[in-house]
Amino acid sequence: MSTDWQLLIGRLVCTLTGALACEIGSVELGAFSLRSVLALGLVVVFGSWLAFTAYACLLQNAPLPMGASYAHVNPLAASCWVCSSSARS
């Protein structure tokens, strides 16, 4: 089974579980600010979709040691992002 299908089925199971637990009706859309919705969109697009696609491409086209380096680069990049965003606040 491809990773795409695994992610899709996982999302459907999470949505179904939330629906069965009656969580969908308790969501107040007015409680979400535009900034938080845009931040979530940014995380979805750049934090998972684009990064996962780039990683899959790296694994197919680069030597294995280079593909394994993501575990060392991601925490460094996240630390730099947190430090830069806290410096702006």
Accessible surface in RSA format (square Angstrom, percent):
REM  Atomic radii and reference values for relative SASA: ProtOr
REM  Chains: A
REM  Algorithm: Lee & Richards
REM  Probe-radius: 1.40
REM  Slices: 20
REM RES _ NUM      All-atoms   Total-Side   Main-Chain    Non-polar    All polar
REM                ABS   REL    ABS   REL    ABS   REL    ABS   REL    ABS   REL
RES MET A   1   162.30  84.0  82.93  54.9  79.37 189.0  88.03  74.8  74.27  98.4
RES SER A   2    60.70  51.3  44.40  59.3  16.30  37.5  51.15 108.9   9.55  13.4
RES THR A   3    60.01  42.7  56.28  57.1   3.73   8.9  21.92  29.4  38.10  57.6
RES ASP A   4   102.95  72.1  96.42  96.0   6.53  15.5  30.54  71.9  72.42  72.2
RES TRP A   5   145.47  58.4 144.76  70.1   0.71   1.7 115.32  61.5  30.15  48.9
RES GLN A   6    99.00  55.4  87.24  63.8  11.76  28.0  26.20  55.8  72.80  55.2
RES LEU A   7   106.49  59.3  98.87  70.7   7.62  19.2 101.07  71.0   5.42  14.6
RES LEU A   8    86.24  48.0  81.52  58.3   4.71  11.8  85.74  60.2   0.50   1.3
RES ILE A   9    74.57  42.4  74.57  55.6   0.00   0.0  74.57  53.7   0.00   0.0
RES GLY A  10    33.42  41.2   0.00   N/A  33.42  41.2  32.64  89.6   0.78   1.8
RES ARG A  11   154.04  64.7 148.73  75.8   5.32  12.7  59.47  81.3  94.57  57.3
RES LEU A  12   102.82  57.3  99.57  71.2   3.25   8.2  99.76  70.1   3.06   8.2
RES VAL A  13    85.38  56.2  84.41  76.4   0.97   2.3  85.27  74.1   0.11   0.3
RES CYS A  14    81.28  61.5  67.81  75.6  13.47  31.7  16.00  40.5  65.28  70.4
RES THR A  15    57.61  41.0  50.78  51.5   6.83  16.3  53.97  72.5   3.64   5.5
RES LEU A  16   107.13  59.7 103.92  74.3   3.21   8.1 106.67  74.9   0.46   1.2
RES THR A  17    81.46  57.9  79.40  80.5   2.07   4.9  64.75  87.0  16.71  25.3
RES GLY A  18    13.48  16.6   0.00   N/A  13.48  16.6  13.02  35.7   0.46   1.0
RES ALA A  19    43.36  39.9  27.67  42.7  15.69  35.7  28.91  40.7  14.46  38.3
RES LEU A  20   138.67  77.2 112.48  80.5  26.19  65.8 115.51  81.1  23.16  62.3
RES ALA A  21    62.92  57.9  32.33  49.9  30.59  69.6  43.93  61.9  18.99  50.3
RES CYS A  22   101.97  77.1  83.89  93.6  18.08  42.5  33.95  86.0  68.02  73.3
RES GLU A  23   101.57  58.3 100.79  76.3   0.78   1.8  31.73  61.4  69.84  57.0
RES ILE A  24   107.51  61.2  99.16  73.9   8.35  20.1 100.44  72.3   7.07  19.2
RES GLY A  25    76.48  94.3   0.00   N/A  76.48  94.3  43.38 119.0  33.10  74.1
RES SER A  26    83.43  70.5  54.84  73.2  28.59  65.9  50.14 106.8  33.29  46.6
RES VAL A  27    78.24  51.5  55.62  50.4  22.61  54.5  60.61  52.7  17.63  47.8
RES GLU A  28   129.48  74.3 118.55  89.7  10.93  26.0  42.47  82.1  87.01  71.0
RES LEU A  29   141.61  78.9 127.65  91.3  13.97  35.1 127.94  89.9  13.67  36.8
RES GLY A  30    80.80  99.6   0.00   N/A  80.80  99.6  45.00 123.5  35.80  80.2
RES ALA A  31    82.63  76.0  40.76  62.9  41.86  95.2  52.67  74.2  29.96  79.4
RES PHE A  32   110.06  55.1  92.18  57.1  17.88  46.5  93.88  56.9  16.19  46.3
RES SER A  33    63.37  53.6  51.74  69.1  11.63  26.8  51.55 109.8  11.82  16.6
RES LEU A  34   132.28  73.7 120.28  86.1  12.00  30.2 123.79  86.9   8.49  22.8
RES ARG A  35   205.50  86.3 198.68 101.3   6.82  16.2  73.43 100.4 132.07  80.0
RES SER A  36    52.20  44.1  41.38  55.2  10.82  24.9  45.37  96.6   6.83   9.6
RES VAL A  37    78.57  51.7  74.01  67.0   4.56  11.0  75.58  65.7   2.98   8.1
RES LEU A  38   112.85  62.8 105.97  75.8   6.87  17.3 107.24  75.3   5.61  15.1
RES ALA A  39    51.06  46.9  45.70  70.5   5.35  12.2  50.27  70.8   0.78   2.1
RES LEU A  40   115.15  64.1 111.71  79.9   3.44   8.6 114.69  80.5   0.46   1.2
RES GLY A  41    32.44  40.0   0.00   N/A  32.44  40.0  31.83  87.3   0.62   1.4
RES LEU A  42   101.04  56.3  95.06  68.0   5.98  15.0  99.10  69.6   1.93   5.2
RES VAL A  43    92.06  60.6  89.27  80.8   2.79   6.7  92.06  80.0   0.00   0.0
RES VAL A  44    77.56  51.0  76.87  69.6   0.69   1.7  77.56  67.4   0.00   0.0
RES VAL A  45    61.64  40.6  61.57  55.7   0.07   0.2  61.64  53.6   0.00   0.0
RES PHE A  46   115.36  57.7 105.15  65.1  10.22  26.6 105.23  63.8  10.13  29.0
RES GLY A  47    50.67  62.5   0.00   N/A  50.67  62.5  26.60  73.0  24.07  53.9
RES SER A  48    57.93  49.0  52.98  70.7   4.96  11.4  48.38 103.0   9.55  13.4
RES TRP A  49   165.37  66.4 158.03  76.5   7.34  17.2 140.29  74.8  25.08  40.7
RES LEU A  50    83.97  46.8  83.69  59.9   0.28   0.7  83.97  59.0   0.00   0.0
RES ALA A  51    50.48  46.4  38.82  59.9  11.66  26.5  46.49  65.5   3.99  10.6
RES PHE A  52    81.54  40.8  77.46  48.0   4.08  10.6  81.33  49.3   0.21   0.6
RES THR A  53    74.11  52.7  70.71  71.7   3.40   8.1  62.97  84.6  11.14  16.8
RES ALA A  54    60.89  56.0  48.58  75.0  12.31  28.0  56.48  79.5   4.41  11.7
RES TYR A  55    65.68  30.7  61.77  35.1   3.90  10.2  47.96  36.0  17.71  21.8
RES ALA A  56    36.32  33.4  33.23  51.3   3.09   7.0  35.85  50.5   0.47   1.3
RES CYS A  57    65.92  49.9  62.89  70.1   3.03   7.1  18.23  46.2  47.69  51.4
RES LEU A  58    54.69  30.5  49.10  35.1   5.59  14.1  54.26  38.1   0.43   1.2
RES LEU A  59    79.21  44.1  55.64  39.8  23.57  59.3  57.01  40.0  22.20  59.7
RES GLN A  60   149.81  83.8 113.05  82.6  36.77  87.5  37.53  79.9 112.28  85.2
RES ASN A  61   114.46  78.9  76.39  73.8  38.07  91.7  34.94  84.1  79.53  76.9
RES ALA A  62    24.60  22.6   8.02  12.4  16.58  37.7  11.89  16.8  12.71  33.7
RES PRO A  63    88.76  64.7  75.05  68.4  13.72  49.9  87.61  72.3   1.15   7.2
RES LEU A  64   136.08  75.8 126.64  90.6   9.44  23.7 129.58  91.0   6.50  17.5
RES PRO A  65   105.88  77.2  90.76  82.7  15.13  55.0  97.68  80.6   8.21  51.0
RES MET A  66   105.62  54.7  98.10  64.9   7.51  17.9  87.06  74.0  18.55  24.6
RES GLY A  67     0.55   0.7   0.00   N/A   0.55   0.7   0.55   1.5   0.00   0.0
RES ALA A  68    55.46  51.0  44.95  69.4  10.51  23.9  50.25  70.8   5.21  13.8
RES SER A  69    42.30  35.7  39.89  53.2   2.41   5.6  29.62  63.1  12.68  17.8
RES TYR A  70   101.66  47.5  96.97  55.2   4.69  12.2  56.71  42.6  44.95  55.4
RES ALA A  71    53.73  49.4  38.63  59.6  15.11  34.4  43.40  61.1  10.34  27.4
RES HIS A  72   143.31  78.3 128.96  89.6  14.35  36.7  84.02  86.6  59.30  69.0
RES VAL A  73    83.98  55.3  83.33  75.4   0.65   1.6  83.98  73.0   0.00   0.0
RES ASN A  74    85.09  58.7  81.20  78.5   3.89   9.4  22.48  54.1  62.61  60.5
RES PRO A  75    77.34  56.4  69.03  62.9   8.31  30.2  76.56  63.2   0.78   4.9
RES LEU A  76   118.68  66.1 113.74  81.4   4.94  12.4 117.85  82.8   0.83   2.2
RES ALA A  77    57.22  52.6  45.28  69.9  11.94  27.2  52.32  73.7   4.91  13.0
RES ALA A  78    53.24  49.0  46.87  72.3   6.37  14.5  52.83  74.4   0.41   1.1
RES SER A  79    61.08  51.6  54.45  72.7   6.63  15.3  31.40  66.9  29.68  41.6
RES CYS A  80    74.71  56.5  66.19  73.8   8.52  20.0  30.95  78.4  43.76  47.2
RES TRP A  81   162.48  65.2 157.34  76.2   5.14  12.1 142.62  76.0  19.86  32.2
RES VAL A  82    82.50  54.3  82.41  74.6   0.09   0.2  82.45  71.6   0.05   0.1
RES CYS A  83    82.85  62.7  77.01  85.9   5.84  13.7  26.95  68.3  55.90  60.3
RES SER A  84    53.92  45.6  45.28  60.4   8.65  19.9  45.12  96.1   8.80  12.3
RES SER A  85    33.80  28.6  30.67  40.9   3.13   7.2  19.25  41.0  14.55  20.4
RES SER A  86    72.58  61.3  53.98  72.0  18.60  42.8  42.90  91.3  29.69  41.6
RES ALA A  87    85.49  78.6  47.61  73.5  37.89  86.2  59.56  83.9  25.93  68.7
RES ARG A  88   177.98  74.7 140.86  71.8  37.13  88.4  79.75 109.0  98.23  59.5
RES SER A  89   127.88 108.1  62.10  82.9  65.78 151.5  69.99 149.0  57.90  81.1
END  Absolute sums over single chains surface
CHAIN  1 A     7784.0       6512.6       1271.4       5653.6       2130.4
END  Absolute sums over all chains
TOTAL          7784.0       6512.6       1271.4       5653.6       2130.4
